[in-house]
Amino acid sequence: MGGRGRPVTSLFGRLADGTEIHSWSLENGGTRMKVLSYGGIVQSLEVPDRHGRYADVSLGFDRIEEYVASSPYFGALIGRYGNRIGNGRFTLDGETYQLSVDDGENSLHGGADGFDRRVWDVEPFTEGSDVGLRLSYTSADGEMGYPGTLEMKVTYTLTERGDWRIDYEATTDRATVVNLTSHVYWNLAGAGSGTIEDHELEIAASRYTPTDPGLIPTGELAEVAGTAFDFRRAKPIGRDLRTGHPDLLAAKGYDHNWVLDKGVTAEPEHVATLRDPASGRTLEIATNEPGLQFYSGNFLDGTLVGPGGHTYRQGDALCLETQHFPDSPNHPSFPSTVLRPGQTYRTTTIHSFNS
């Protein structure tokens, strides 16, 4: 196990208006990470392989200008609504809201200026054997079209055993919808090392939400049995990637929500395991959310360059986003994402690393 130290900050860069963006370095239990005040971005996350050799297993950039200009949500906090809302529109309590549209006709990850592009207040902490950061941000009523002033606190904790825990908390002064998540791009062999198609993935889900050509759920909860979407037993990601399933063709790979068998739970429960056979690194995910969006890096196109000059190509990383379902505000049968005054939104996701 690695050592533990109080989080250390340094200047990462400045936005065009002069706003300073800081980087925070944390280490505990053999896990090392760097977090930016811009977007709550995990800029790097390093863990050892079976021989104790460290590698950064998350995709990122060296400069703030790259995050601002061209980042596909690398490592970012996502909100006010993670994933897609069809036509950027929903109705709540009889009133229809038009959101920022940034993905064709749809709203994706909170709109053109979502939480991934906001500057968060960051407070470091050391409590017992844990170290971490408390990130806070206030989203104004009407921001990106969403109703209600949303007060948020997101806590990143590195535990004594090297787990990365995320605790999300939010309150509102007006009925709204909320679906927060994290958008780390994982490659357990190391960022820029090549494809993740040989990574083995297991997801505790018997169903998924099929989508229309715009990647908006149709409302159906389809069985994964006998399809390319069956990850109930661990298998290489590339095994069924090119089977010609219509949903895979529409998304250019996996970019879908799995309906977790456990549903919404009071406490985080194990839902997924990702393993890189070559390095021995394993990521296990536990959450109390009902859904998991698995995205196989389909839209990485070789134009983005990371630290060390590594080019990020299609399939060079994957995302496992714990969440409520996409477009839930327009599907009454889906678990609700409505938050009302007097209620507190709380959800937790835990990432555990082994080798």
Steps between C-alpha positions, in 0.01 A plus 500: 500500500617851426534788737254769591548875486296815527376623159743742335396774257674680216404738221398302188421792272266789431180531301474766229341742750790454740328262744761283668454123475670293768608138509476292817722195554384220731648164598375222724506122510709470185274723288617838373275756335497860381178702492433838337274775631377531139217252454606297803714320243708199596805590294687181589450190713796269552491145638759217496492186286571148627873584511449826690560720194286813491308632200241771449184304417283802410514715188575871535695800378806697615353848450179679599468638146451145368222427749322821403541457125446135427444271798237225455425527876834340601479428875227759561209538738182489293174687563244633543386191310748229400431336164236608245159666516304461179449825303645683800154525650294364788180584687484520879191592703326612181776736387723422202869589514727548199861412576828581331529272195854382426471152346303528179142564611570375851651629822808307615666511842327819616536707184766706326633639829431220745666435834804361316579858387437677833759601759436319829602612848737241647570431868756231593456277804670229699271298726623191682663278240329680206611792286290687251342808351161664548386669181208741498313691234172694481306464176272800450130474423470481122860394436499299175121519521459303823261629768607564858817615672696182565751492786751220456774335699704217353756323718797310355655267758807278475476233766768312688466207260525722194131517406372814329158585642270768358214635713257732321259726688261769370203711609269728302261789566270396215396167348764385250667189359847385604727218380865546597783272395874480430644464150843346545636324190668179618784301349640265763808430288582870520377808317622506140606134505252387235162331475278390787333229291696231687385632839253263663175653627224362719175688572232377740212583267248279320350787298602816319320797343496481118523836322379677189752627240561809718597273793184590695338203681189363332352418841548126461699302757646227282651171616874469442486121474618377162621846390826696482381685811532199730783570745355297787813288476830672437604512135741701284340825389594438138345154480155610382578858405467443125207258493282744307239553772293805394560680831877452463492629145305812599743584781814384316558264793374480855340821628202370694343485843492166681206447737673372812333195653521646851299817413523804728656401833555678831871414501750443219505145364746339259381535139800467267854365467754608239829311460805537283653151469838633385571724801280323752333826597136467602235766560190411699206741517232520769210746496146558625393625155266287281691540172847477349591665170775304325667701224778337299675818384332493158544869421870529581638566152874541533493880508554529876849469646571424865809520721811355339363559152259206514223524243153394618330286236165324478480231767807619694295544819156434645262667744286337769261772617278416798170683460125504465380419150537733200193710415327396823299827522319389181442139611269475804574127525872566562629569855427866577769768488276773646635696798269730697557767766553339840653187348871420477647320201759249620685233310833320537735314268813313612788401272723225642836414340691173518784335315 
